[in-house]
Amino acid sequence: MRRTNYRIILVFFVLLLVGGTLVFGECANCGNNTFSGKVGVEFTFAPIPPTTYNLTTNVSAALQIAGFSVSTQTAFDLSGFQSLGVNCSLNLGAFTIGNDILFNPRFNRNDFSVTGQIVGVELGLNLILADIGTVQTPTYSMGTVLTLKSGVVSGFSITSVTGFGATDLVNTLGGVNAPFTNKLLYLVNQLGSLSGPPPVWQVTIVPGFYFEQELVRFEVDTCGLLASSTTWLDTSGFAQEIAELGYQFTEPNIAFLTSVTVDHSFSLSGLDFILDIQIDPVRFTSDTSFSAPTPPLPIPVVFSGQRFALSYACKGFTAISETDFDGNFMFSQQLFGIEATIDPVTFTSYTSFDLTGFTGERITARVEFSGITLSTTVRFDFTGITSASFGFELAF
């Protein structure tokens, strides 16, 4: 079985390179000697009760010339070196070669990737070497992810991701389980982005180089129709299915969507109803969720939550609020977010409350001028400041 897997990957890699060579032609940008880069430093202070603290320094650098780019991210604290990430990519026109390596602080993973475009079809291959052992006993394992994307017909697309020695393949798609649900929950996602830095989506490497998971996604977005189907398959066969169906109107912008989740036993395990209305400068989103009860009941799903999001945007200022209720129809949490831009200054604020009251606040300010960016972020809760950071970045 191992030999068969290696043959499949080898054939795929050869086809990718041959196809890229056939459509490569002349690379008009390869002779472009444009040069750019940036370097930045960020200091983060975090008190450690009762009397001590930690100071973290993050140093980042990036360089781009013609079709080649490289970036590094290094972190230190008072105990010494913490992590190092190096990202490289080379754009050869028809295909792109990339390599990402991470230490934290010892070797964590190396991800070598090749992607190519052939007559509207995107092919991708990721070869990942990762340490899946413990600190005392490093254990290295290999994983491969094969990706196929096609959107030749306008409004229709298909995506296939196959993992050998790798799981959590949805992370190659930004962690999005249902594409149109994610699109209509724009306000919820935007508010979440104010709460902290974006997550890093990575597949999980598991022991053994065997078939582990397959993800197939179909999407239809045409004439107002929104429909998708995302299917997960594993070594035992069918694992999960998420199907979406909805419609989007224009003038005014109104969209509604139903999302259905079916588990490995072909039983209904989740149901979501989403309504999104946008009448500038106001946008409103409602998300009602049902899920399988625990313990099981005669009915397949029960009410599990409701959330409402409301935003107001005008002349560089955006205010967003979200109210959540749990499966008992009781208030769960309240979130507030503010984004304001008055060139060259940008200000954001994120505030959260639950049943007990105030739970946290994150405030960020950033100013940009003459290729220089200065930023500061402060987090605090009812006990006081939990972290404070200051950073600067120089672009050239």
N, C-alpha and C positions, 0 to 999 in steps of 0.2 A: 504493500500500500504506500510506503514511503517513497519507493522508486517511482510509482505512478504519479504521485503528487509533484515530485521534482520534474518529471517529464512535462507535465501540464504547464508548470511555471516557465520552464525553459522554452517551450514552444510559444507561449504567450509573449515572452520577452523578445524572442527573435522576430515574431510578427510585428511587434510594436516598433522595433528599430527599422525593419524593412519598410513598413508602411510610412514611417516618418521620413525615411530617405526618399521614397518615391514622391512625396508631396512637398519635400523641403524646398527644392528650387533654390533661388537666391534669397538670402536673409538680408533684407534691406536695412535692418537695424543693427546688424553685426558690425558695420563700419562706423556706427555712431559712437563717438568717444565722449559722450556726456558723462560727467563725473559728479556725484553728489554723496552726501553722507551726513551723519549726525552723531553726536555724543552727548550722553546725559548722566547725571548723578542724582540719586534720591536718598535722603537720610530719613529714617523712621525711628521715632522714639516711642517705646511702649513700656509703661510702668508695670512692675511685677510686685504685687502686694506681698508683704506690707511695706518694705522700705527699699527694694532694689528696682532695677529697670534693665531694659535691653535696648541696644542701639544697632539698627541694621542699615547697611549701606548697599545700595543697588547701583551698579555701574553698567550702562548700556552703550553700545556703539554699533553703527551700521555704515556700510559702504556699498555704493552701487556704481558700476562703470560698465557701459555698453549693456550686454545682457547678463552680466554677472553681478550677484549681490551676496553679501555676507553680513551677518549681525551676531552680536554676542550679548549675553545678559549674565552678569556675575553678581553674587550676593555674599556679603560678609556680615557677621555680627561680632559681639564682644568675645565670643568663644573661638572665632576664626572663620575659615572658609565654609560656606554653606551650600552653594550651588553654582553651576556654570552651564549655560546653554549656548550652543553654537548652531546657527542656521545658515546654510549655503544653498544657492540655486544658480543654475546656468540655463538661460533661455536660448535655445538653438532654433527658434522659429517654429518648426513643426512639432518639436517636443521639448520638454523641460526636464532637467535633471536636478534633483535636490537631495540634501543630506542634513538631517538634524541629529544632534548628539546632546545628551543631557547627563550631567553629573550632579548628585545631590546628597552628600558630597562625593560619594563614590560613584562609579559608573552605574547609570540607570538604564539607558536605552540608546540605540542608534537606529535611525529610521532613514533608509535610502529609498528614494522614490524616483520614478520615471513616469511622466504623463505625456500623452501625445494627442493631437487632433487630426483625424482622418475623415474628410468629407462630412463634417458635422457630427462625428462620433468621437467622444473623448474616451481614451483608454488610459488606465493607470495601474501601476504596479508599485507596491510598497514592500520592501524587505526590512523586517524589524528584528533586531537583536536586543533582548532585554534581560535584565537581572531580575528574576522572580523569586530569589531566595531571601534569606534573612541577612542581617548585618554580620553575624558570625559566620554564616555559610552561604556565600554567593552561589547562585544557580542560574546558568544562562540558558535561555531558550529562544528558538527562532520562530517567527511568525510571518506570514505573507498575506497581503490584502490585494485582491484583484478588483478593479473598479471599471465599470462600463456605463457610460452615460450617452444618451442620444436624445436630441430634440430637433430632428430634421424637419418634422411636420410642425408648423406653427401651432402653439397651444397644447401640444401633446409632448410628453417626455417620458422616458423610461430610464431607471437607474438600477443597476445590479452591482452588489458588493458581496464578494466571497472571501471568507477568512479561513486560512489554514494555520492552525496554532494560534488563532486570534479570535476574540469575541468582542461584544459591545461594538459591533460594526456601525451602529447608528451614529457613533461619535465621529465617523468620517464625514457625516452629513451635518455637522454642527450640533449633534445631540438632539435633532428635531425628529420626533417620532411621527408627527402628523404635519405636513407642510402648510396646509391651509389653516389649520387650527393655530399654528404658530404665527401665520400672517395676520389673522383677525385679532389675535391677542397682542397686537403691537403695543398697546398702552401698557399692558402688564409687563411685557418684556422691556420696554423702555424704562419703566419705573424700576425694574430689577437691575438694570444697568447702572442706575444711580447709587445702588447700595454697595458697590465695590467693583473691583476689576473683573473683566469677563473670565469665565472658566476656561481651562485648557482641556480640549476634547481629545482624548487619546483612546485607541483600542486597547484591550487587555490581552496581554500575551499569556498563554497557558502552557503547561508542560506538554511535550509531544508535538510533532509536526504532522498533524492530521486535519482533515476537514472538521471545522467546528461550527460554522454558522454561515448562512446565506440570507441576504436581505434584498428583496426585489420591490421596487416602487414604481407605480404608474401615476402620472399626473395629467389632468385635463383642466385647462384654463382657457376657455374660448366662449365667446358670445354670452358672457356672464355666468356660464356654468363653471362650478368649482367641484372637482371630483378627484379623489386619489385613493390608491390602495397600496398599503405597505405590508409585506408579508415577511415573517421571520421563519427560517428553517434551520434546524440543527441536526445532530447526528441521529436523533430519534424520529425525525420527520417534521411535520408541521408544529411550530412553536407558538406563533401569535399572528394575528391579523388586525390591522387598524384601517377601517374604511371611512372615507369622508364624502359627503355629498351636500352641496349648497348652491346658492345663487347670489350673484352680486349685481346690484342695480347701480346706475349712475344718475346724478342730478335729480335728487340728492343721492349721496353715496350710502347705500344700505346693503348689508350683506348678512346672510344667515347661513348657518352650517350645522350639520349633524355629524358627529363622529362616533363610530361604533367600534368597540374592541372585543375581539373573540380570542379566548385562550387556547391552550394546546388541546383541551378536550372538546373543542368546538362549542363551548358554552359562552354566552354573553357575559363579559366581565367588566365592561365599562361603557358608559353612554354619556355624551356631552352635547349640549345645545348652546350655540354661540350666536349672539346678535351683536352686530357692529354697525353703528350709525355715525356718520360724519357730516355735519352741516357747519362749515367753517364759520367761526373759529372753534367750534365745540365738537368733541368726539366722545361717544359713549359706547361702552362695551359691556355685555352681560354674558357670563359663563356659568351654566348650570350643569353640575356633574352628578352622575349616578355610578355606583360601583358595586361589585359583588359583596354581599354581606358576610360578616364574620361574627359568630358562626353561621353556616349556611342556613338559608330560609327557603320556604317554598317558592318565593319569587326570585328571579335571577339577579336583579340589581335593586338597590335602594338609594335614596337621596344621600349624597355624601358631601355636598358643599355648593356654595353659591358665592360668586364674587362679581362686584360691579366696579368698573373703572370709568373715570370721567376726566377729561382734559380740556384746557382752554389755552389756545396758542394765538399770540398776536405780537407782531413786530419784535421778534427775537426773544419773547418771553413765553414760557410754557409751564403750566401748572397741572399736575396730575394727582388724582386721589384714587385709592383703591380700598374698597370695603369688603371683607371676607366674612362668611358665615360657615359654620361647620355642619356636620351631618345631623346635629340635634337642633338645627335652625337657630343656634345661638351665635352671638357676635364672637368672631375669632380674632381678627386683627384689623387695624386701620393703618394705611400707608399714605404718606404725602411726599410728593417730589416737586422740585422747582428747578427749572433751567432758564437762565437769563444770559443773554449775550449783548454786551454793549462794547463794540470793538474798541480796543483789543482785549477786553476783559470778558471772561466767561465764568459764571457762578452756578453751582449746583448744590442742592440740598435734598437730603433724604431723611425722613422722620418716620418712626414706627411706634405703634401703640398696640397693646393687647388688653386682655381683661383686667390685668393688674395696673394698667396705666402706661406711662412712657417707658419704652424699652431701649431706644437708641436713636442716635443722630449722626449723620455723616455730612460734612460740609467741605466742598472743594472749590478752590478759586484758581484760575489760570489766566495769565496774561502773556500775549505774544507780540513781539516787536523786533524788527531787523534780524530775523532768523533765530531769535532767542526766545525760549519759552520758560517762564517761571510758574511753578505750581505749588500749592500747599493743600493738604488734606488733614482734617481733624475728625476723630471719632470720639464720641462720649456717650455715656448712659447716666442713670441716676446716681452711680457711684463716683462719677467724674470722668476725666479724659482716659480713654483706653488706648489711643494711639494718636500720634501727630507726626506728619511727614512734611518735608520741604524738598523740592527738587528743581533742577534747571536742566535745560537741553539746548544745545547749540546745533543748528542746521547749517550746512554749507554746500 
